[in-house]
Amino acid sequence: MKTTGSDIWQFWLFYALLGIIGPGIAPYSKLLSGWFSNRRGLALGSFGSGIFLSMMITPQVVRSLYNAVGWQNAYAVLGLASLVTLPFLFAFLKDPPKSAGQKTPSLPGKNLHYALRTPIFWLLFVTVATSMFVDQALFSQYVSIFLNKGFSLNIGTTLLSCVAAGAILAQIMVGWLLDIQDRPQIIVPFALMAFIGLIVIHISKIPFLLFTASFLLGLGSGGETSMTSYFVGRYFGLSHFGKIYACLYSLIAIVAALSPPTIGWIYDKTGSYSGGLLLLEIIALLSLGGFILLPAYTYPKR
């Protein structure tokens, strides 16, 4: 990204390459689901909290880098920083333990062909895809929304970090609740908090309310990473978890990828984020309804 010029096609190309070569979260979710049973929700939630910890810290780091060395060198620093993780991946990523005398673990579950023919797969897709559509639209435009309201860059990035702080807490809370409650509807209160936060962000210009709303939005958005992988394991088992989860998340990612340009297009046409935020509120209600309709789990925890 440091070498890109002013042509927009270069940004499209580089971001497409990042999406193609990035492993995403599916391999890690597969590993964690194989390692943990009774505390799988908490394990996945703890993993997801790392994503939002980065989201909380990175805006502040990038803002400082942008002011000090410019956006292109800021990209270069972030790229070099990502190399630090490689030794840890090689040192600590291990396959789940195998049963005695088995070459591969014996795990219950359905295959991808079966999953694609079930209503629960498509209900999960619509529910999580609409939720992520809202999240991706907001996170990509979050600072700009508050700049458009007349706030400073410092306030905008701090509000984004506040979202991440709520999401970190939500990851742990949702993971813990998934382990002790055998009902998927435990996610409903979190989705409701995100909806309330979204409305406040839309209509308010009061800093205290906006910080509170950002934290609520984070609480509601933070459970997605852990809950989606957890739901796949509980509805379809673990024997074909990787294929099912990768297929589901790929479909979700396609929908979510449409949200930033959609909201950006509405802003370009109207000069305001109000219309885009109203659209996101309607979509968030659809996602909330999907969480309410989720049926009982098919497979036990172990």
C-alpha positions in Angstrom: 0.0 0.0 0.0 3.0 2.3 0.6 3.8 2.2 -3.1 0.3 3.0 -4.4 -0.2 6.2 -6.4 -3.3 8.3 -6.8 -5.1 5.8 -9.2 -8.1 4.2 -7.5 -7.6 0.9 -9.3 -4.4 0.4 -7.3 -6.4 0.5 -4.1 -8.9 -1.9 -5.4 -6.2 -4.3 -6.5 -4.2 -4.2 -3.3 -7.3 -4.7 -1.1 -8.5 -7.5 -3.2 -5.1 -9.2 -2.8 -5.2 -8.7 0.9 -8.6 -10.4 1.0 -7.5 -13.3 -1.2 -4.2 -14.2 0.7 -5.5 -13.5 4.2 -6.4 -16.7 6.0 -9.3 -15.0 7.9 -10.6 -16.5 11.2 -11.9 -19.9 9.9 -8.6 -21.9 10.5 -8.4 -20.5 14.1 -12.0 -21.2 14.8 -11.6 -24.8 13.5 -8.6 -25.3 15.8 -10.2 -23.9 18.9 -13.5 -25.8 18.3 -11.4 -29.0 18.2 -9.4 -28.2 21.3 -12.3 -27.1 23.6 -15.7 -28.6 24.4 -17.1 -27.5 27.8 -15.5 -24.1 27.5 -15.7 -23.7 23.7 -17.7 -20.5 23.9 -15.3 -18.8 26.2 -12.3 -20.0 24.1 -13.8 -18.5 20.9 -14.8 -15.4 22.8 -11.3 -14.9 24.1 -9.9 -15.4 20.6 -12.3 -12.8 19.2 -11.4 -10.3 21.9 -8.0 -10.1 20.4 -9.5 -8.8 17.1 -11.2 -6.0 18.9 -8.2 -5.2 21.2 -6.4 -4.5 17.9 -9.4 -2.4 16.8 -9.2 -0.4 20.0 -5.5 0.3 19.8 -4.9 0.6 16.1 -6.9 3.9 15.4 -4.9 5.7 18.0 -1.6 4.3 16.6 -2.6 5.1 13.0 -3.6 8.6 13.9 -0.2 9.2 15.5 1.6 7.7 12.5 -0.5 9.6 10.1 0.4 12.9 11.8 4.1 12.0 12.1 5.0 10.2 8.8 1.9 10.3 6.5 -0.6 7.6 5.6 1.7 5.7 3.2 4.5 5.2 5.8 1.8 4.3 8.3 0.8 1.4 6.1 4.4 0.4 5.9 4.8 0.3 9.7 1.6 -1.8 10.1 2.8 -4.2 7.4 6.1 -4.7 9.2 4.3 -5.1 12.6 2.3 -8.0 11.2 5.5 -10.0 10.6 6.0 -10.1 14.4 3.1 -12.6 14.7 4.7 -15.2 12.4 7.1 -16.8 14.9 4.2 -17.2 17.4 2.1 -19.0 14.8 4.8 -21.5 14.0 5.6 -22.0 17.7 2.1 -22.4 19.2 -0.4 -23.5 16.6 -1.0 -27.2 17.2 -3.6 -29.7 16.0 -6.2 -30.9 18.5 -5.2 -34.0 20.4 -6.1 -37.4 18.8 -7.7 -40.4 20.4 -5.5 -43.4 21.0 -5.0 -45.5 17.9 -6.6 -42.9 15.6 -5.0 -41.0 12.8 -7.6 -38.4 12.9 -10.1 -37.4 15.7 -13.5 -39.1 15.5 -16.0 -36.2 15.5 -19.8 -36.1 15.0 -21.4 -33.9 12.5 -23.0 -33.3 9.1 -21.3 -32.5 5.8 -21.5 -29.3 3.8 -24.0 -30.8 1.3 -26.4 -31.6 4.1 -25.9 -28.2 5.8 -26.7 -26.3 2.6 -30.0 -28.0 2.4 -31.2 -27.1 5.9 -33.2 -23.9 6.8 -30.9 -23.3 9.8 -27.9 -22.7 7.6 -29.7 -20.0 5.6 -31.3 -18.5 8.7 -27.8 -18.2 10.2 -26.6 -16.7 6.9 -29.3 -14.0 6.8 -29.0 -13.2 10.5 -25.3 -12.9 10.7 -24.9 -11.3 7.2 -27.3 -8.5 8.1 -25.6 -8.0 11.4 -22.2 -7.8 9.7 -23.5 -5.6 7.0 -24.4 -3.0 9.7 -21.0 -3.5 11.5 -18.9 -3.2 8.4 -20.7 -0.1 7.2 -20.3 1.6 10.5 -16.7 0.6 11.2 -15.6 1.7 7.8 -17.3 5.1 8.1 -17.3 5.5 11.9 -14.8 8.4 12.2 -16.3 10.1 9.1 -19.8 10.0 10.7 -18.6 12.1 13.6 -16.5 14.4 11.4 -19.7 15.0 9.5 -21.4 15.9 12.8 -18.7 18.5 13.5 -16.5 16.6 15.9 -12.7 16.5 15.7 -10.5 13.6 14.4 -9.4 12.9 18.0 -13.0 12.5 19.2 -13.9 10.3 16.2 -11.0 7.9 16.7 -11.6 7.8 20.4 -15.3 6.9 19.8 -14.2 4.1 17.5 -11.8 2.8 20.3 -14.8 2.9 22.6 -16.7 0.6 20.3 -13.8 -1.8 20.4 -13.7 -1.7 24.2 -17.3 -2.7 24.4 -16.7 -5.4 21.9 -13.8 -6.9 23.9 -16.1 -7.1 27.0 -18.9 -8.6 24.9 -16.6 -11.3 23.5 -15.8 -12.6 26.9 -19.4 -12.2 28.2 -21.0 -13.9 25.1 -18.5 -16.7 25.2 -19.1 -17.4 28.9 -22.9 -17.2 28.4 -22.7 -19.6 25.5 -21.1 -22.2 27.8 -23.6 -21.9 30.6 -26.8 -21.3 28.7 -27.9 -23.9 26.2 -30.1 -21.5 24.2 -28.9 -19.4 21.2 -31.2 -16.5 22.2 -28.6 -15.3 24.8 -27.3 -13.2 21.9 -30.6 -11.2 21.6 -30.0 -8.7 24.4 -26.6 -7.9 22.8 -28.2 -7.3 19.4 -30.8 -5.1 21.1 -28.1 -3.0 22.7 -26.4 -2.5 19.3 -29.7 -1.4 17.9 -30.2 1.2 20.7 -26.6 2.4 20.3 -27.1 2.8 16.5 -30.2 5.0 17.0 -28.4 7.2 19.5 -25.5 7.6 17.1 -28.0 8.6 14.4 -29.9 11.3 16.3 -27.6 12.6 19.0 -24.7 15.2 19.0 -24.2 15.0 22.8 -20.7 13.7 23.5 -21.6 11.7 26.6 -24.5 10.0 24.8 -22.3 9.2 21.8 -19.6 7.6 24.0 -22.3 5.5 25.8 -23.9 4.6 22.4 -20.5 3.6 21.0 -19.9 1.3 24.0 -23.4 -0.2 23.5 -22.7 -0.7 19.8 -19.5 -2.5 20.7 -21.3 -4.7 23.2 -23.8 -5.7 20.5 -21.3 -6.2 17.8 -18.6 -8.0 19.8 -20.2 -11.4 19.9 -20.3 -12.1 16.2 -16.9 -13.7 15.8 -17.3 -16.2 18.6 -21.0 -16.8 18.2 -21.0 -17.6 14.5 -18.3 -20.3 14.8 -20.0 -21.6 18.0 -23.4 -21.9 16.3 -21.8 -23.8 13.3 -20.4 -26.4 15.8 -23.6 -26.8 17.7 -25.9 -27.0 14.7 -23.8 -29.1 12.3 -21.1 -30.7 14.5 -17.4 -30.7 14.1 -16.5 -33.4 11.5 -16.9 -31.0 8.6 -16.7 -27.7 10.6 -14.0 -26.1 8.4 -15.9 -26.5 5.1 -19.3 -25.4 6.6 -17.9 -22.5 8.5 -15.7 -21.3 5.6 -18.7 -21.5 3.2 -21.0 -19.7 5.5 -18.5 -17.0 6.4 -17.6 -16.5 2.7 -21.2 -15.9 1.8 -21.6 -13.5 4.8 -18.4 -11.7 3.8 -19.7 -11.1 0.3 -22.8 -9.4 1.7 -20.8 -7.4 4.3 -18.4 -6.2 1.6 -21.3 -4.4 -0.1 -22.1 -2.3 2.9 -19.2 0.3 3.0 -19.7 1.3 -0.7 -23.5 1.4 -0.2 -23.2 3.8 2.7 -20.6 5.8 1.0 -22.8 6.1 -2.1 -25.7 7.3 0.0 -23.4 9.9 1.6 -22.1 11.1 -1.8 -25.7 11.5 -3.1 -27.1 13.3 0.0 -24.1 14.9 1.7 -25.2 13.3 5.0 -25.0 9.9 6.8 -28.6 10.2 8.0 -30.1 8.2 5.2 -27.4 5.5 5.5 -27.9 5.2 9.2 -31.7 4.8 8.8 -31.0 2.0 6.3 -28.7 0.3 8.8 -31.3 0.6 11.6 -33.8 -1.3 9.4 -31.3 -4.0 8.6 -30.3 -4.3 12.3 -34.0 -4.9 13.1 -34.0 -7.8 10.6 -30.9 -9.3 12.2 -32.4 -9.0 15.6 -35.5 -10.9 14.4 -33.3 -13.6 13.0 -31.5 -14.1 16.4 -34.9 -14.5 18.1 -36.0 -17.2 15.6 -32.9 -19.4 16.0 -34.0 -23.0 17.0 -32.5 -25.2 19.7 -29.1 -26.6 19.1 -28.7 -30.0 17.3 -25.5 -31.2 18.9 -24.4 -31.3 22.5 -21.3 -29.3 23.7 -19.1 -32.3 23.9 
